[in-house]
Amino acid sequence: MPSRRTVLGAIACTLVTGCSGLSDDPSTEEATATATPGPVVLSPVDAAAVPETATVGVLPETFGELEAATRDTSADVTEHRWAHVLRDFDCFAFEGTTYAVVERTSGSGGYINKYSVSEVDDPGNESTVRVADLPDSDRRAVVDAIESGEHRYDSDEGGFDPTDSVYIYNESYYVFTLDVHGDKPVVVTYTLEEADDDRCVTLEPLSLDDAQAETLDTALQSNGESTVTGSLARTLAESGVGFVLRGGSCYELSVSASETAS
């Protein structure tokens, strides 16, 4: 004779679609299947090889820096390693807007020469120039240099640029000796600007908790192929991203098939 629990359970099942049968015998109940996420392999990849249709996941710290940079696109982002990766993308979409990392240069690429000025006994075989015959501005510069014993020439500012000649001033002979030559570097900086393009790599934040973010960051510090498992692997597999950006490197995700355990 069926027990009262079995009868009540059967009545309840007629009201609930998909309810499995109840029994006093626990051995008849179905085992519950649990999907165990397979490992996720992250392999370094050249950013230039990332397809423009790809979705790239970014760690929370990088996402915050990108938010700040997009609020002020004139800001210099050169020191951020991710800027050098994004530079290799023609453009990227971030929170609904497309941007590009652009290169800006400053500095003329000129030079600065520093001379010492000394008196010599005779001009030797060198050509001579009488200071009195120089243009006013050059004459004043030479006189100042003779009195101080030094002269500085900046190619950007112009002015008197000494030659190998011997300069005659008050019946004495003077020469300019080049002591220092310094090239002015051309400074390259990166900034963001909005881009008018609808085929761009899409950046998405990875929804990682602090522990997962730390685990991922640690795994990628090897700069080689890395494998993650457990909840982090599940989160990455379910994120829908094909690549991950960390610092100055980009990684491609390879998701293994999930294993099913009873």
Buried (B, 14 or more C-beta within 10 A) or exposed (E): EEEEEBEEBBEEBEEEEEEEEBBEEEEEEEEEEEEEBBBBBBBBBEBEEBEBEBBBBBBBEBBEBBEEBBEEBEBEBBEBBBBBBBBBBBBBBBEEEBBBBEEEEEEEEEEBBBBBBEEEEEBEEBEEBEBEEBEEEBBBBBBEBBEEEBBEBBBEEEEBBBEEBBBBBEEEBBBBEEEEEEEBEEEEBBBBEEBEBEEBBBBBBBEBEEEBBEBBBEBBEEEEEBEBBEBBBBBBBEBEBBBBBBBEBBBBBBBBEEEEEE
